[in-house]
Amino acid sequence: MVDHIGTLVILGAGGDLTRRLLLPGLGQLLGSSRGYDLRLIGVGFDPMTETEWHSRVVESFAAGGVSSTRATTVAKNSIYVQADVTSPADLTRILAAAVGTPALYFALPPHVTIAAIAALEKVGLPKGTVLGLEKPFGTDLRSAQALNRQLAKLVPEKHIHRVDHFLGKSTVLNLLGLRFANRIFEQVWSAEHIERVDIVFDETLGLEGRAGYYDKAGALVDMIQSHLLLVMALATMEPPSSLDPDDLRGSMAQVLRATHAWKRDAISAGRRARYSAGTIDGRKLPAYVKEAGVHPELDTETLAEVIVGIENWRWAGVPFRLRSGKAIAEKRQQIVVTFKDVPHRPYGFTGKPGPAKLTMSLTPDSIKLDLNINGEGDPFSLDRVSLDVEFAQGELGPYGEVLHGILSDDTTLSVRADAVEECWRIVAPILAAWRKSTVPIDSYRAGSAGPTAWH
């Protein structure tokens, strides 16, 4: 681990990811108690004047909602380098402009990232160089394994940050405190007391111009293979002895190794659909196959639902439903733990509200516990009551947390090589079944809750 990174180099600085997420997150970090002075270098294939680059940085920093003297100074002193990141000569030129230990952030399409990493093998990296990579990490298990081998030739695993911004979400991090700092929950956190777990990330947004990436990925790869499996791992792992990166990530990898398609049946464990034309919040959306840049013959799904099982002592027999969809009527981003009902309800009680549920909302950050109590009026009538709490907003947003991890070379919130490979292994048989059209692709109207048959 290095004390501090001297230079943050963003490869792909002209892209939407940098403007919309990375730079606002960096602005938050610079204005926080954890910020410090550093050099910022933006690298892109297209030309950009110094004035244009500075304006982009300043506007994006402001979008992060935090203003500071430090952020103003970093923006003023930052530079933009037009370069081909797959060229060893250009990479050498970029590294020569760095001050102190550099961190290279690959805000690039997957195929460009792979080519850039191959080119870096021909470049002498400064000691302590840190690499930050956006998901997806490879396009399947084999390519992920090859990418990990290639990365290991450049720098040690402890300097590789595979970024999944979901691990920077305050609600996801609060899972750790909820489970391991409260005896009441960990005692019932097992198949003995839990009926099922649903991890859902439905959004009202449609394709939003992302056909270049999304049409080759789909909901299963874009969301479930990466984000939701990792959230599940945090929610189900065995208690680590500490929050040290090795302990925490080791526990996550262990539970992922035990995860398989439900009953190991790749065909029945998953289902898929894509949206047809519809309306959401007054916005008219075309059918997915009519969106610009989409290739209908790819049969890309915009809604995926997969059920997996964790084959270990704690979780055997509990179904975990992972679902993510676009153009859905209601934005629903949550983890729902449904507990088993009581084995016997004393005769004389009326009403059946159902078993207790714990809901952890990812957006907004909140926790709700649904319990059964005596209802109003008749004391023998059971009713449902909800205990709600909203979390105070964290000092940093997800990308601020991610960048803090990279700039301090703390891999706690990054994804380890073996976890990446396990996530691909879990979805591989399901993807194979879908690509052979063994599982049909259903349809749902944009602005609906999904296919009617799924309800």
C-alpha positions as CSV (number, residue, x, y, z in Angstrom):
1,M,0.0,0.0,0.0
2,V,1.2,3.5,-0.9
3,D,0.8,6.6,1.3
4,H,-0.9,8.6,-1.4
5,I,-1.2,8.6,-5.1
6,G,0.5,11.6,-6.7
7,T,-1.3,11.6,-10.0
8,L,-4.7,10.3,-11.1
9,V,-4.7,9.5,-14.8
10,I,-8.1,8.9,-16.4
11,L,-8.0,7.0,-19.6
12,G,-11.2,7.7,-21.5
13,A,-11.5,11.2,-20.1
14,G,-13.7,12.4,-22.9
15,G,-16.4,9.8,-22.2
16,D,-19.7,10.1,-20.4
17,L,-18.6,8.0,-17.5
18,T,-15.8,10.5,-16.6
19,R,-18.1,13.5,-17.0
20,R,-21.1,12.1,-15.2
21,L,-19.6,10.0,-12.4
22,L,-15.8,10.0,-12.0
23,L,-15.1,13.7,-12.0
24,P,-18.1,14.6,-9.7
25,G,-16.9,11.8,-7.4
26,L,-13.4,13.2,-7.4
27,G,-14.8,16.7,-6.7
28,Q,-16.6,15.3,-3.6
29,L,-13.5,13.6,-2.4
30,L,-11.3,16.7,-2.9
31,G,-13.7,18.8,-0.8
32,S,-14.0,16.2,1.9
33,S,-12.0,15.5,5.1
34,R,-10.2,12.8,3.1
35,G,-9.1,14.9,0.2
36,Y,-5.6,16.0,-0.6
37,D,-3.7,17.8,-3.4
38,L,-2.9,15.7,-6.5
39,R,-2.3,16.0,-10.2
40,L,-5.1,15.1,-12.6
41,I,-4.4,14.0,-16.2
42,G,-7.2,13.3,-18.6
43,V,-6.4,11.2,-21.6
44,G,-8.7,10.8,-24.7
45,F,-8.5,9.8,-28.3
46,D,-10.3,12.9,-29.6
47,P,-8.7,16.4,-29.5
48,M,-9.7,18.8,-26.7
49,T,-8.3,22.2,-26.0
50,E,-7.0,23.1,-22.5
51,T,-9.9,25.5,-22.1
52,E,-12.5,22.8,-23.0
53,W,-10.9,20.3,-20.6
54,H,-10.8,22.8,-17.7
55,S,-14.4,23.7,-18.3
56,R,-15.4,20.1,-18.3
57,V,-13.6,19.4,-15.0
58,V,-15.0,22.5,-13.3
59,E,-18.6,21.7,-14.4
60,S,-18.3,18.1,-13.3
61,F,-16.7,19.0,-10.0
62,A,-19.7,21.4,-9.4
63,A,-22.1,18.6,-10.3
64,G,-20.7,16.6,-7.3
65,G,-22.3,19.3,-5.1
66,V,-19.2,20.2,-3.2
67,S,-17.0,23.3,-3.8
68,S,-13.5,23.7,-2.3
69,T,-10.3,25.6,-2.8
70,R,-8.5,22.2,-3.3
71,A,-10.9,21.2,-6.1
72,T,-10.4,24.6,-7.8
73,T,-6.7,24.2,-7.7
74,V,-6.7,20.6,-9.0
75,A,-9.0,21.6,-11.9
76,K,-6.8,24.6,-12.8
77,N,-3.6,22.5,-12.8
78,S,-5.0,19.5,-14.6
79,I,-4.0,18.7,-18.2
80,Y,-5.5,16.8,-21.1
81,V,-3.5,14.5,-23.3
82,Q,-4.7,13.4,-26.7
83,A,-3.4,9.9,-27.1
84,D,-4.0,6.3,-28.3
85,V,-4.0,4.3,-25.1
86,T,-3.2,1.1,-27.0
87,S,0.1,2.6,-28.1
88,P,3.1,1.8,-25.8
89,A,4.8,5.1,-27.0
90,D,1.7,7.2,-26.1
91,L,1.4,5.4,-22.7
92,T,5.1,6.2,-22.0
93,R,4.4,9.8,-22.8
94,I,1.4,9.9,-20.5
95,L,3.3,8.3,-17.6
96,A,6.1,10.8,-18.1
97,A,3.7,13.6,-17.3
98,A,2.7,12.1,-13.9
99,V,4.0,13.3,-10.6
100,G,4.7,10.8,-7.8
101,T,3.0,7.4,-7.8
102,P,0.4,7.2,-10.6
103,A,-3.1,5.6,-10.5
104,L,-4.4,4.7,-14.0
105,Y,-8.2,4.6,-14.2
106,F,-9.5,2.7,-17.2
107,A,-12.8,4.5,-18.0
108,L,-12.9,2.7,-21.4
109,P,-15.0,0.1,-23.3
110,P,-13.9,-3.5,-22.3
111,H,-12.1,-4.3,-25.6
112,V,-10.1,-1.0,-25.4
113,T,-9.2,-1.7,-21.8
114,I,-7.8,-5.2,-22.7
115,A,-5.8,-3.7,-25.6
116,A,-4.4,-0.9,-23.3
117,I,-3.4,-3.4,-20.6
118,A,-1.6,-5.5,-23.3
119,A,0.3,-2.4,-24.4
120,L,1.3,-1.6,-20.8
121,E,3.3,-4.8,-20.7
122,K,5.8,-3.1,-23.0
123,V,6.0,0.0,-20.8
124,G,8.0,0.2,-17.6
125,L,5.4,1.1,-14.9
126,P,6.6,3.3,-12.0
127,K,6.9,1.4,-8.7
128,G,3.6,1.3,-6.8
129,T,1.5,2.1,-9.8
130,V,-2.2,1.4,-9.0
131,L,-4.7,0.3,-11.7
132,G,-8.5,1.0,-11.5
133,L,-10.8,-0.9,-13.9
134,E,-14.5,-0.4,-14.6
135,K,-16.7,-3.4,-15.0
136,P,-17.4,-5.6,-16.9
137,F,-14.2,-7.5,-16.2
138,G,-14.0,-9.6,-19.3
139,T,-16.9,-10.9,-21.4
140,D,-17.1,-14.4,-20.0
141,L,-15.2,-16.7,-17.6
142,R,-12.4,-17.4,-20.0
143,S,-11.7,-13.8,-20.9
144,A,-11.9,-12.8,-17.2
145,Q,-9.3,-15.4,-16.4
146,A,-7.1,-14.2,-19.3
147,L,-7.5,-10.5,-18.2
148,N,-6.6,-11.4,-14.6
149,R,-3.4,-13.2,-15.8
150,Q,-2.5,-10.2,-17.9
151,L,-3.0,-7.8,-15.0
152,A,-0.9,-10.0,-12.7
153,K,2.1,-9.4,-15.0
154,L,1.8,-5.7,-14.5
155,V,1.3,-5.1,-10.8
156,P,0.5,-7.2,-7.7
157,E,-3.1,-8.0,-6.9
158,K,-3.0,-5.6,-4.0
159,H,-2.6,-2.7,-6.5
160,I,-5.5,-3.8,-8.7
161,H,-8.8,-2.1,-8.1
162,R,-11.7,-3.7,-10.0
163,V,-14.4,-1.1,-9.5
164,D,-18.0,-2.0,-8.7
165,H,-19.5,1.3,-7.5
166,F,-22.3,-0.7,-5.8
167,L,-19.8,-1.6,-3.2
168,G,-19.4,2.2,-2.5
169,K,-23.1,2.6,-1.8
170,S,-23.7,3.6,1.8
171,T,-26.7,1.1,2.1
172,V,-24.6,-1.8,0.9
173,L,-21.8,-0.9,3.3
174,N,-24.4,-0.6,6.1
175,L,-25.1,-4.3,5.6
176,L,-21.9,-4.9,7.4
177,G,-22.9,-2.9,10.4
178,L,-26.4,-4.2,10.5
179,R,-25.2,-7.8,10.5
180,F,-22.1,-7.8,12.5
181,A,-22.7,-5.1,15.1
182,N,-26.2,-6.3,16.1
183,R,-26.5,-9.7,17.8
184,I,-30.3,-9.7,17.1
185,F,-29.9,-10.1,13.3
186,E,-26.9,-12.4,13.0
187,Q,-28.6,-15.0,15.3
188,V,-31.5,-15.4,12.7
189,W,-29.4,-14.9,9.6
190,S,-29.6,-18.4,8.2
191,A,-31.8,-21.0,6.4
192,E,-33.3,-21.9,9.8
193,H,-35.1,-18.6,10.0
194,I,-35.1,-17.1,6.5
195,E,-37.6,-18.2,3.8
196,R,-36.2,-16.3,0.8
197,V,-34.1,-13.3,-0.2
198,D,-34.9,-10.9,-3.1
199,I,-32.3,-8.5,-4.5
200,V,-34.0,-6.2,-7.0
201,F,-32.7,-3.3,-9.1
202,D,-35.5,-2.1,-11.4
203,E,-35.2,1.3,-13.0
204,T,-37.6,3.5,-15.0
205,L,-34.8,4.5,-17.4
206,G,-34.7,2.9,-20.8
207,L,-31.6,2.4,-23.0
208,E,-30.6,6.1,-22.8
209,G,-28.2,5.9,-25.8
210,R,-26.1,3.1,-24.3
211,A,-26.7,0.6,-27.2
212,G,-23.0,0.3,-28.0
213,Y,-22.3,-1.5,-24.7
214,Y,-25.7,-2.6,-23.4
215,D,-26.9,-4.4,-26.6
216,K,-23.9,-6.8,-26.3
217,A,-24.4,-7.3,-22.5
218,G,-28.0,-7.2,-21.5
219,A,-29.5,-7.1,-18.0
220,L,-27.9,-10.4,-16.8
221,V,-24.3,-9.3,-17.5
222,D,-24.8,-5.6,-16.9
223,M,-26.4,-5.9,-13.5
224,I,-26.7,-9.4,-12.1
225,Q,-23.4,-10.9,-13.0
226,S,-21.6,-8.1,-11.4
227,H,-23.5,-5.8,-9.0
228,L,-26.2,-8.0,-7.6
229,L,-24.1,-11.1,-7.0
230,L,-21.6,-9.0,-5.1
231,V,-24.3,-7.4,-3.0
232,M,-25.6,-10.9,-2.3
233,A,-22.1,-12.0,-1.2
234,L,-21.9,-9.2,1.3
235,A,-25.4,-10.1,2.6
236,T,-24.6,-13.8,3.0
237,M,-20.9,-14.2,3.8
238,E,-19.6,-15.6,7.0
239,P,-18.5,-13.0,9.6
240,P,-15.0,-11.8,8.8
241,S,-12.6,-11.4,11.6
242,S,-11.9,-7.8,10.5
243,L,-12.7,-5.3,7.7
244,D,-9.2,-5.8,6.4
245,P,-9.4,-6.3,2.6
246,D,-8.1,-9.8,2.7
247,D,-10.6,-10.9,5.4
248,L,-13.6,-9.1,3.9
249,R,-12.9,-10.1,0.3
250,G,-12.0,-13.6,1.3
251,S,-15.4,-14.1,3.0
252,M,-17.1,-12.8,-0.1
253,A,-15.2,-15.1,-2.4
254,Q,-16.0,-18.1,-0.2
255,V,-19.8,-17.6,-0.4
256,L,-19.6,-17.0,-4.2
257,R,-17.8,-20.4,-4.6
258,A,-20.8,-22.1,-3.0
259,T,-23.3,-20.3,-5.3
260,H,-25.0,-22.1,-8.2
261,A,-28.1,-21.8,-10.4
262,W,-31.1,-22.9,-8.3
263,K,-31.1,-26.7,-8.2
264,R,-28.2,-26.5,-10.7
265,D,-30.9,-26.2,-13.5
266,A,-29.7,-23.4,-15.7
267,I,-32.9,-23.5,-17.8
268,S,-35.5,-23.2,-15.1
269,A,-33.4,-20.9,-12.9
270,G,-33.6,-17.9,-15.1
271,R,-36.1,-15.9,-17.3
272,R,-35.7,-12.9,-19.5
273,A,-37.7,-10.3,-21.3
274,R,-37.4,-7.0,-23.2
275,Y,-39.5,-3.9,-23.3
276,S,-41.9,-2.9,-26.1
277,A,-43.1,0.6,-26.7
278,G,-44.7,2.4,-23.8
279,T,-44.9,5.4,-21.6
280,I,-43.1,6.2,-18.3
281,D,-43.8,9.4,-16.4
282,G,-45.1,11.0,-19.5
283,R,-42.1,10.0,-21.5
284,K,-42.7,7.9,-24.6
285,L,-40.2,5.1,-25.1
286,P,-39.9,3.1,-28.4
287,A,-39.6,-0.7,-28.3
288,Y,-36.1,-1.8,-27.4
289,V,-35.6,-3.3,-30.8
290,K,-36.4,0.1,-32.3
291,E,-33.8,2.0,-30.2
292,A,-30.9,3.5,-32.1
293,G,-27.9,1.1,-32.4
294,V,-29.8,-2.0,-31.3
295,H,-29.4,-5.2,-33.3
296,P,-32.7,-7.2,-32.8
297,E,-31.1,-10.5,-33.9
298,L,-29.0,-10.4,-30.7
299,D,-32.1,-11.1,-28.6
300,T,-30.8,-8.8,-25.8
301,E,-32.9,-8.8,-22.6
302,T,-33.7,-5.7,-20.7
303,L,-35.2,-7.6,-17.8
304,A,-33.5,-10.6,-16.2
305,E,-34.4,-12.7,-13.2
306,V,-32.2,-15.4,-11.9
307,I,-32.7,-17.7,-8.8
308,V,-29.5,-19.0,-7.2
309,G,-28.8,-21.2,-4.2
310,I,-25.9,-21.1,-1.8
311,E,-24.9,-24.6,-1.1
312,N,-23.4,-24.4,2.4
313,W,-24.5,-25.1,5.9
314,R,-25.9,-21.6,6.6
315,W,-28.0,-21.1,3.4
316,A,-28.9,-24.5,2.0
317,G,-32.5,-24.5,0.7
318,V,-32.9,-20.7,0.6
319,P,-33.7,-19.3,-2.9
320,F,-32.0,-15.9,-3.8
321,R,-33.9,-14.1,-6.5
322,L,-31.8,-11.6,-8.4
323,R,-33.7,-9.3,-10.7
324,S,-32.9,-6.2,-12.8
325,G,-34.9,-4.5,-15.4
326,K,-35.1,-1.3,-17.5
327,A,-38.2,0.8,-18.4
328,I,-40.1,-0.6,-15.4
329,A,-43.0,1.4,-14.0
330,E,-41.6,1.7,-10.5
331,K,-38.0,2.4,-9.5
332,R,-37.3,-0.4,-7.0
333,Q,-33.8,-1.0,-5.7
334,Q,-33.7,-3.1,-2.6
335,I,-32.8,-6.2,-0.7
336,V,-35.8,-7.9,0.9
337,V,-35.3,-10.7,3.4
338,T,-38.4,-12.7,4.1
339,F,-38.3,-14.6,7.4
340,K,-40.1,-17.8,7.9
341,D,-43.5,-17.6,9.6
342,V,-43.8,-18.7,13.2
343,P,-44.2,-22.5,13.6
344,H,-47.5,-22.0,15.6
345,R,-49.8,-19.0,16.1
346,P,-51.8,-19.4,19.3
347,Y,-55.5,-20.1,18.6
348,G,-57.6,-17.1,19.1
349,F,-55.6,-14.6,17.0
350,T,-57.3,-13.4,13.8
351,G,-55.7,-11.9,10.8
352,K,-52.6,-13.2,8.9
353,P,-50.4,-10.3,7.9
354,G,-47.7,-12.8,6.8
355,P,-44.1,-13.3,7.9
356,A,-41.8,-10.6,9.1
357,K,-39.7,-8.8,6.4
358,L,-36.5,-6.8,6.4
359,T,-36.2,-4.4,3.5
360,M,-32.9,-2.5,2.8
361,S,-33.5,0.1,0.2
362,L,-30.5,1.0,-2.0
363,T,-32.1,4.2,-3.2
364,P,-32.9,6.1,-1.0
365,D,-30.8,4.7,1.8
366,S,-33.2,3.2,4.4
367,I,-34.1,0.1,6.3
368,K,-37.6,-1.1,7.1
369,L,-38.6,-3.9,9.4
370,D,-42.1,-5.2,9.0
371,L,-43.5,-6.9,12.2
372,N,-46.8,-8.4,13.3
373,I,-48.4,-6.9,16.4
374,N,-51.8,-6.7,18.0
375,G,-54.0,-4.5,15.8
376,E,-55.9,-1.3,16.6
377,G,-59.2,-1.9,18.5
378,D,-59.4,-5.7,18.7
379,P,-56.4,-6.9,20.7
380,F,-56.8,-10.4,19.2
381,S,-56.5,-9.2,15.6
382,L,-53.0,-9.2,14.2
383,D,-51.8,-6.3,12.1
384,R,-48.6,-5.2,10.3
385,V,-46.4,-2.4,11.6
386,S,-43.3,-1.0,9.9
387,L,-40.2,0.3,11.7
388,D,-38.4,2.6,9.3
389,V,-35.2,4.5,9.5
390,E,-33.4,6.6,6.9
391,F,-29.7,6.8,6.9
392,A,-27.9,10.1,7.1
393,Q,-26.2,10.9,3.8
394,G,-22.5,9.8,3.7
395,E,-19.7,12.2,3.2
396,L,-19.1,10.8,-0.2
397,G,-21.2,9.2,-2.9
398,P,-20.4,5.8,-4.5
399,Y,-17.7,7.1,-6.9
400,G,-16.2,9.3,-4.2
401,E,-15.7,6.2,-2.0
402,V,-14.4,4.2,-4.9
403,L,-11.8,6.9,-5.8
404,H,-10.8,7.3,-2.2
405,G,-10.0,3.5,-2.2
406,I,-7.9,3.9,-5.3
407,L,-6.0,7.0,-4.3
408,S,-5.2,5.5,-0.9
409,D,-4.6,2.1,-2.5
410,D,-7.1,0.5,-0.1
411,T,-8.7,-2.5,-1.9
412,T,-11.5,-3.0,0.6
413,L,-14.2,-1.8,-1.9
414,S,-12.7,-3.4,-5.0
415,V,-13.4,-6.8,-6.4
416,R,-10.8,-9.5,-6.1
417,A,-9.7,-11.6,-9.1
418,D,-11.3,-14.9,-7.8
419,A,-14.6,-13.2,-7.0
420,V,-14.8,-11.9,-10.6
421,E,-14.2,-15.3,-12.0
422,E,-16.8,-16.9,-9.6
423,C,-19.4,-14.4,-10.7
424,W,-18.8,-15.4,-14.4
425,R,-18.9,-19.1,-13.5
426,I,-22.3,-18.7,-11.7
427,V,-24.0,-17.1,-14.7
428,A,-22.2,-19.0,-17.5
429,P,-24.7,-21.9,-17.8
430,I,-27.6,-19.5,-17.7
431,L,-26.1,-17.4,-20.4
432,A,-25.4,-20.4,-22.5
433,A,-29.0,-21.6,-22.3
434,W,-30.2,-18.1,-23.3
435,R,-27.8,-17.9,-26.2
436,K,-29.1,-21.2,-27.5
437,S,-32.6,-19.8,-27.3
438,T,-33.5,-22.7,-24.9
439,V,-35.2,-20.1,-22.7
440,P,-37.7,-17.9,-24.6
441,I,-37.5,-14.1,-24.4
442,D,-40.7,-12.6,-23.1
443,S,-42.1,-9.1,-23.7
444,Y,-43.4,-6.3,-21.5
445,R,-44.7,-2.9,-22.1
446,A,-42.3,0.0,-21.1
447,G,-43.8,1.5,-18.1
448,S,-45.3,-1.8,-16.8
449,A,-44.1,-4.0,-13.9
450,G,-42.8,-6.6,-16.4
451,P,-44.4,-9.5,-18.3
452,T,-47.9,-10.3,-17.0
453,A,-47.1,-14.0,-16.8
454,W,-44.3,-13.2,-14.3
455,H,-46.6,-11.4,-11.7
